[in-house]
Amino acid sequence: MKRTLTMTLSLLTMLSLASCHPTASSSSEGTNPGTPDKPAEPSQTQSVADAKVLAAVKDAMTLSRDELMKKAAQELGNNQVRVYAVTSRGGKSAALNKFKEELKKAGSTNENPVVYKSTVDGKIYTILNGTIEAKNQDYDGAILQDGYQLQKKFIDTGYYTNYIPKEWADDANSDKSAKDPFTLQYNFKTIMYNNKGLPDMKIDNVWDMVAPKYKGKLFTMDPSNENVNMDWLITLTDSKWAGVLKKAYEDPTNDQKANLPLTEYESYGDLKYSYAFIANFLNNAVFSADDGKAVDDLAKTPGAVGWIVYSKIMNIKETDAISKKNIVIAALGNENTDGANPGDSKIKGFGGFMYKHYMSIMPNAKYPYATCAFFNILSTTKEGYTNWATDVGDYPTMPSINKDRTKGGHGTLTASDSGYTFTQSNDAENVFPCLNDPSSAWWNDSAKGNAVIEDPAFIGKAYNRVASFIQIRLANKK
């Protein structure tokens, strides 16, 4: 998203540092929060970042990786960049070794340049905000999740500082809609179902999964306990997605109109489709402790539907009774042979929800150049991204660093006394159609997968109004 940038430094400093200064976006309730083609318009928030940090980040965005590593090596010496994250994958050996290798090329002898810690998104903002407000320099960088908390606790407070790697900015195919707040990657929730023994089963309209016939057969997580689901449901009340839901409701593929009356929601005007969808979704849902448990329940229940993180299907263990062969990604259909050419979406409405991992330099970072350099490795190199690249449903905003998973379901499945073993091979049989993963470009294309995309500014504006509706519905859930 484009952001107008301001700060309370001198005018000259303001002009020189503006491009790395964070601001809060201001999509209003019921307005379009922005798309890859037309980002939301911003408002302004004053930064609390140290002038030294802002200057370093501004400079880092102009430097090639080699140039940045030289400054990082000089700044860091034998000390350590401290990163706090909602994902442990950025701290795995492949990324750390690549960073160390690049630093050594720049003259560093540092054998342990990163301390990487991870926690859940329910804790990370409290801890980071506490360290900032106590003026402690406990962390240099953060990898964050949950658009609502990002907006309210980091962007609106001025704690967020945006770094955009030069390699990413110069790449013709990087997703420029993800530049501010800078997004390392998209994570994906989608609609899936278990058609074991039910060859005629299909979910070809988003209203199908909220129809009464799936009450008690829709596996997902409680939005009261999982911020991703809450953010998704709130985003559906944007006027754009209300329009998408209206179009899907009126489409001939929606054969459930008689079972999904809108009368109760007329007071919401043009947003009645959004509120009707949310209410029926909550009514149908069976809440699991986490997405792993949700996909386990789906795999055991023929005829059931799931709203689940896509990558979790990889954890389904093949047995004589349970198989990924029975799991269909609704937007891709059960004959999906090649994610590189998935054709049109097989579901009317939307194909899923893209939520994000955001990167921020801490406003009082000790080592801003080195932090930018480490984030450069994670977001612009295959080695840095490798621990995400094997999973379906994880998409870097610089696609060239991802692994090709478009034929991830092709291979051989062999049985032994110890169970089943799948060996992937692009040239072999299409064993698991659900694993032939398209690119984020297909999912995010409004004419194809039409994924709902997380927008922190809209979520921040609409949160209280929609969350209240959700909580009331949950309290009365039967």
Secondary structure, DSSP 8 states (H G I E B T S, - for coil): -------SS-HHHHHHHGGG----B---TTS--B-SSSB--B------S-HHHHHHHHHHTTS-HHHHHHHHHHHHTT--EEEEES-SGGGSHHHHHHHHHHHHHTT---S--EEEEE--HHHHHHHHHHHHHTT----SEEEE--HHHIIIIIITTT-------HHHHH-TTS-GGGBTTBEEEEEEEEEEEE-TT-TT----BGGGGGSGGGTT-EEEE-TTT-HHHHHHHHHTTSHHHHHHHHHHHHSTT---GGGS--GGGGGGGGGHHHHHHHHHHHHHEEEESSHHHHHHHHHH-TT-EEEEEGGGGGG----SS--GGGEEETTT-TT---TTS--S-SSBS--EEEEEEEEEE-TT-S-HHHHHHHHHHHHH-HHHHHHHHTSTTEEESSGGGS---TTTTBEEEEEETTEEEEEE-TTS-B--GGG----HHHHH-TTTT--EE--HHHHHHHHHHHHHHHHHHHHT--
